[in-house]
Amino acid sequence: MLDDINMKLNSKSARLGTTVAGVFLSLVLLLGLVGGCKTADDTNPDDENPVVTEVTYPLTVTDQLGRIVTILSEPQTIVSLSPSNTETIYAMGLEDKLVGVTTYCNYPEAAKDKPKVGGFSNVDAEAVTAIGPDIILASNIHASTVIPQLEQLGLTVIAISPDNLEDVLASIELIGKCLNQVKKANSLMDSMQTRIDAVTSKVKNLSESQKPRVLYIVWHEPLMSVGSTAFITGLITAVGGVSITADS
């Protein structure tokens, strides 16, 4: 049964789990374990290998679906096709460049006022084309249909598809590079890593008996949970818990 559940989760967990980066940060804040946050401005001036914070265009990148994409010029307008991408744009302070989001992009509150381009899986290509963004941030759920459709319309699409915490940080790095906002991306990544480390350091010595057993319900009708490879399972483990469906 759980194998069937995991198969059904491909679409629903993609929609509900796409804000996992924000979910993890929320867990950290709720635990009250956040320490000081290093930013990209905290670089040592004596470093022999300073971090490159400017990119040049045309820029060719490999997105998180392994697609090679060339961005001709620095993007000034962005359409986000997933809540997590929208949250990242706001977290980087680039919301003024955001000209379109999905109906699922409801955080932060201001995102609700952005022009809508359809739902998460059912993107309105005509609405996106009418906006004419310089770059579109999509996700893995858009791989088979939406991305090819948008590319055929001459639009530039970058797929953001994190499978674990490391991938979340890598996705921020990729977005920062694509948008020529490397410094802001580094600052956000450092802040997140500090918070992640604060949590994991508190729970790393928990014995098996001390670890809370967790049932994460993705959908209620029919009842759906997560398997061992689900992103949420990784988050539960990272904060010291044990998903009771991880081995199913």
Secondary structure, DSSP 8 states (H G I E B T S, - for coil): -HHHHHHHHHHHHHHHSTTHHHHHHHHHHHHT-------GGG--TT-SS-------SSEEEE-TTS-EEEE-S----EEE-SHHHHHHHHHTT-GGGEEEB-TT---SGGGGGS-B-B-SSSB-HHHHHHH--SEEEE-GGGTTTHHHHHHHTT--EEE----SHHHHHHHHHHHHHHTT-HHHHHHHHHHHHHHHHHHHHHHTT--TTTS-EE---SEETTEE---TT-HHHHHHHHTT-EETTTT-
